[in-house]
Amino acid sequence: MTAETSTRTPSIAPVGGNLPEFTVSELSRAVKRVIEGNFERVRVRGEVSGFKRAASGHLYLALKDEEAVLDAVCWRAMAARLALAPEDGLEVIATGRLTTYPGRSKYQLVIEQLELAGEGALLKLLEERRRKLAAEGLFDAERKQALPFLPEVIGVVTSPTGAVIRDILHRLADRFPRPVLVWPVLVQGEGAAEQIAAAIAGFNALEPGGPVPRPDLLIVARGGGSLEDLWAFNEEVVVRAAAASAIPLISAVGHETDTTLIDFAADYRAPTPTAAAERAVPVRSELLAATLDHGRRLAAAAARLLGERRAEVAGLARGLPEPRRLLEDKTQRLDERAERLRGALRHFAATRRTELARTGAALPHPRRQLDLSRERLGAQGDRLRGLRRRIGERPAEALARLDAARRLGRCRRQILADPRDRLEALGRVLESVSYRKVLARGYAVVRGPAGLIARAAAVTPGLALDIEFADGHVAATASSGPAAKRPARAKAPKKTGRDDPQGSLL
């Protein structure tokens, strides 16, 4: 080796000289192909953590166990079809495909199906949901409605192809046939909870008296099954729909030992669908027998009551006088009082008319009194005006005249007041004895061409009459003369003392 060669700097070979060179995007796409090709369909078990629902409807969460965390996403179209709503702390089995997200250099699971991991997780979720809904008051006894004794129409929410609907219809036909409306729904699987809730809300939305009759009672029914099979009736949407139902609702889900959350929200829980039909209607034959028995008892009681009342009325009738004799005596007394009343009225009117004439003759005419008072007032006024002109001449005399004027004013007021009071008093007396007061009590004044007619003998056939009532005049023509006077009715001798068995009613 020469000195020249020994002093040269050795050349350094490029790092990874034989490795292919990738851009970041190329490498990310290569990793994506490898992962999606090897993990196209996977099932992953883990605990849900960090769950959130984006405004777009996509679901984002993480699945974790004791050693690792896997990000997961469920797109909006798939999220609407999930049979289970994710919650933090819930152990689930997610089915989907593994993919990468180059924007953040991470891989994630795209969820297509989601189910609970084992019955223990289901029971834990069920208990947590039960406590949550109970805290909201959906299971309170005060919210429950009374079931109708005999509903006109019954609505049934169940599968149309199962044995449940046949059992319900058969039991209703045996006990008391009623019209039944069936709302067919899925009772398990994907979309079952939404259909059940929609059926309950749909029955409640029917208008009374519409083309489709509104049920008076609802039955939500399903046969027995495992906890997973009955899970649709534990969904929150179903429980809330049952609690919000304005129509009384019977829950008949599963067998007697099966319990779902709709049982707590329903107005009545039946152990089986058949028991629900038995609770919905009474037995028609028993009602008929009870009705007939009540009818017989009612008829017997009515007959017994009528017999007792008839005997009581007959006993009371024996102690009463004859009604006709009571009426005859009181009728005669009434005629006497009416005759006396007419005579007293005529006497009263004549007396008042005489008093009015005497009082009117003694009184000066009101216009004359007003003229005299007006003359006195004018004289006093002249004196007062003269006094005012002389006030400035001599103060002492002016004051004396002024005092005299004051006395004159008082005298003038007194002179005017006394005749006015007397005039008003006489006017009231005149009004009280006026014949118009008598007309207001139902009487009338008859006038002919010659003036007032006071006797029937003055009326001739064809005579033109003017009849004055309290509220106006009526023209009339006499059709005949005075009628012959009816003979006076003979008065029966009045019975008094102990010989009169009728007594007195007045």
VENLINDA-V329650 format. One record per residue. N is the residue number from 0. RES is the residue in one small letter. SS is DSSP state (2 for helix, 1 for strand, 0 for the rest). Layout:
BEGIN
((N	RES	SS) (N	RES	SS))
END
This chain:
BEGIN
((0	m	0) (1	t	0) (2	a	2) (3	e	2) (4	t	2) (5	s	2) (6	t	0) (7	r	0) (8	t	0) (9	p	0) (10	s	0) (11	i	0) (12	a	0) (13	p	0) (14	v	0) (15	g	0) (16	g	0) (17	n	0) (18	l	0) (19	p	0) (20	e	0) (21	f	0) (22	t	0) (23	v	2) (24	s	2) (25	e	2) (26	l	2) (27	s	2) (28	r	2) (29	a	2) (30	v	2) (31	k	2) (32	r	2) (33	v	2) (34	i	2) (35	e	2) (36	g	2) (37	n	2) (38	f	0) (39	e	0) (40	r	0) (41	v	1) (42	r	1) (43	v	1) (44	r	1) (45	g	1) (46	e	1) (47	v	1) (48	s	1) (49	g	1) (50	f	1) (51	k	1) (52	r	1) (53	a	0) (54	a	0) (55	s	0) (56	g	0) (57	h	0) (58	l	1) (59	y	1) (60	l	1) (61	a	1) (62	l	1) (63	k	1) (64	d	0) (65	e	0) (66	e	0) (67	a	0) (68	v	1) (69	l	1) (70	d	1) (71	a	1) (72	v	1) (73	c	1) (74	w	0) (75	r	2) (76	a	2) (77	m	2) (78	a	2) (79	a	0) (80	r	0) (81	l	0) (82	a	0) (83	l	0) (84	a	0) (85	p	0) (86	e	0) (87	d	0) (88	g	0) (89	l	0) (90	e	1) (91	v	1) (92	i	1) (93	a	1) (94	t	1) (95	g	1) (96	r	1) (97	l	1) (98	t	1) (99	t	1) (100	y	1) (101	p	2) (102	g	2) (103	r	2) (104	s	0) (105	k	1) (106	y	1) (107	q	1) (108	l	1) (109	v	1) (110	i	1) (111	e	1) (112	q	1) (113	l	1) (114	e	1) (115	l	1) (116	a	0) (117	g	0) (118	e	2) (119	g	2) (120	a	2) (121	l	2) (122	l	2) (123	k	2) (124	l	2) (125	l	2) (126	e	2) (127	e	2) (128	r	2) (129	r	2) (130	r	2) (131	k	2) (132	l	2) (133	a	2) (134	a	2) (135	e	0) (136	g	0) (137	l	0) (138	f	0) (139	d	0) (140	a	2) (141	e	2) (142	r	2) (143	k	0) (144	q	0) (145	a	0) (146	l	0) (147	p	0) (148	f	0) (149	l	0) (150	p	0) (151	e	0) (152	v	1) (153	i	1) (154	g	1) (155	v	1) (156	v	1) (157	t	1) (158	s	0) (159	p	0) (160	t	0) (161	g	0) (162	a	2) (163	v	2) (164	i	2) (165	r	2) (166	d	2) (167	i	2) (168	l	2) (169	h	2) (170	r	2) (171	l	2) (172	a	2) (173	d	2) (174	r	2) (175	f	0) (176	p	0) (177	r	0) (178	p	1) (179	v	1) (180	l	1) (181	v	1) (182	w	1) (183	p	1) (184	v	0) (185	l	0) (186	v	0) (187	q	0) (188	g	0) (189	e	0) (190	g	0) (191	a	2) (192	a	2) (193	e	2) (194	q	2) (195	i	2) (196	a	2) (197	a	2) (198	a	2) (199	i	2) (200	a	2) (201	g	2) (202	f	2) (203	n	2) (204	a	2) (205	l	0) (206	e	0) (207	p	0) (208	g	0) (209	g	0) (210	p	0) (211	v	0) (212	p	0) (213	r	0) (214	p	0) (215	d	0) (216	l	1) (217	l	1) (218	i	1) (219	v	1) (220	a	1) (221	r	1) (222	g	0) (223	g	0) (224	g	0) (225	s	0) (226	l	0) (227	e	0) (228	d	0) (229	l	0) (230	w	2) (231	a	2) (232	f	2) (233	n	2) (234	e	0) (235	e	2) (236	v	2) (237	v	2) (238	v	2) (239	r	2) (240	a	2) (241	a	2) (242	a	2) (243	a	0) (244	s	0) (245	a	0) (246	i	0) (247	p	0) (248	l	1) (249	i	1) (250	s	1) (251	a	1) (252	v	1) (253	g	0) (254	h	0) (255	e	0) (256	t	0) (257	d	0) (258	t	0) (259	t	0) (260	l	2) (261	i	2) (262	d	2) (263	f	2) (264	a	2) (265	a	0) (266	d	0) (267	y	1) (268	r	1) (269	a	0) (270	p	0) (271	t	0) (272	p	2) (273	t	2) (274	a	2) (275	a	2) (276	a	2) (277	e	2) (278	r	2) (279	a	2) (280	v	0) (281	p	0) (282	v	0) (283	r	2) (284	s	2) (285	e	2) (286	l	2) (287	l	2) (288	a	2) (289	a	2) (290	t	2) (291	l	2) (292	d	2) (293	h	2) (294	g	2) (295	r	2) (296	r	2) (297	l	2) (298	a	2) (299	a	2) (300	a	2) (301	a	2) (302	a	2) (303	r	2) (304	l	2) (305	l	2) (306	g	2) (307	e	2) (308	r	2) (309	r	2) (310	a	2) (311	e	2) (312	v	2) (313	a	2) (314	g	2) (315	l	2) (316	a	2) (317	r	2) (318	g	0) (319	l	0) (320	p	0) (321	e	0) (322	p	2) (323	r	2) (324	r	2) (325	l	2) (326	l	2) (327	e	2) (328	d	2) (329	k	2) (330	t	2) (331	q	2) (332	r	2) (333	l	2) (334	d	2) (335	e	2) (336	r	2) (337	a	2) (338	e	2) (339	r	2) (340	l	2) (341	r	2) (342	g	2) (343	a	2) (344	l	2) (345	r	2) (346	h	2) (347	f	2) (348	a	2) (349	a	2) (350	t	2) (351	r	2) (352	r	2) (353	t	2) (354	e	2) (355	l	2) (356	a	2) (357	r	2) (358	t	2) (359	g	2) (360	a	2) (361	a	2) (362	l	0) (363	p	0) (364	h	0) (365	p	2) (366	r	2) (367	r	2) (368	q	2) (369	l	2) (370	d	2) (371	l	2) (372	s	2) (373	r	2) (374	e	2) (375	r	2) (376	l	2) (377	g	2) (378	a	2) (379	q	2) (380	g	2) (381	d	2) (382	r	2) (383	l	2) (384	r	2) (385	g	2) (386	l	2) (387	r	2) (388	r	2) (389	r	0) (390	i	0) (391	g	0) (392	e	0) (393	r	0) (394	p	2) (395	a	2) (396	e	2) (397	a	2) (398	l	2) (399	a	2) (400	r	2) (401	l	2) (402	d	2) (403	a	2) (404	a	2) (405	r	2) (406	r	2) (407	l	2) (408	g	2) (409	r	2) (410	c	2) (411	r	2) (412	r	2) (413	q	2) (414	i	2) (415	l	2) (416	a	2) (417	d	2) (418	p	2) (419	r	2) (420	d	2) (421	r	2) (422	l	2) (423	e	2) (424	a	2) (425	l	2) (426	g	2) (427	r	2) (428	v	2) (429	l	2) (430	e	2) (431	s	2) (432	v	0) (433	s	0) (434	y	2) (435	r	2) (436	k	2) (437	v	2) (438	l	2) (439	a	2) (440	r	0) (441	g	0) (442	y	0) (443	a	0) (444	v	1) (445	v	1) (446	r	1) (447	g	1) (448	p	0) (449	a	0) (450	g	1) (451	l	1) (452	i	0) (453	a	0) (454	r	0) (455	a	2) (456	a	2) (457	a	2) (458	v	0) (459	t	0) (460	p	0) (461	g	0) (462	l	0) (463	a	1) (464	l	1) (465	d	1) (466	i	1) (467	e	1) (468	f	1) (469	a	0) (470	d	0) (471	g	1) (472	h	1) (473	v	1) (474	a	1) (475	a	1) (476	t	1) (477	a	0) (478	s	0) (479	s	0) (480	g	0) (481	p	0) (482	a	0) (483	a	0) (484	k	0) (485	r	0) (486	p	0) (487	a	0) (488	r	0) (489	a	0) (490	k	0) (491	a	0) (492	p	0) (493	k	0) (494	k	0) (495	t	0) (496	g	2) (497	r	2) (498	d	2) (499	d	0) (500	p	0) (501	q	0) (502	g	0) (503	s	0) (504	l	0) (505	l	0))
END
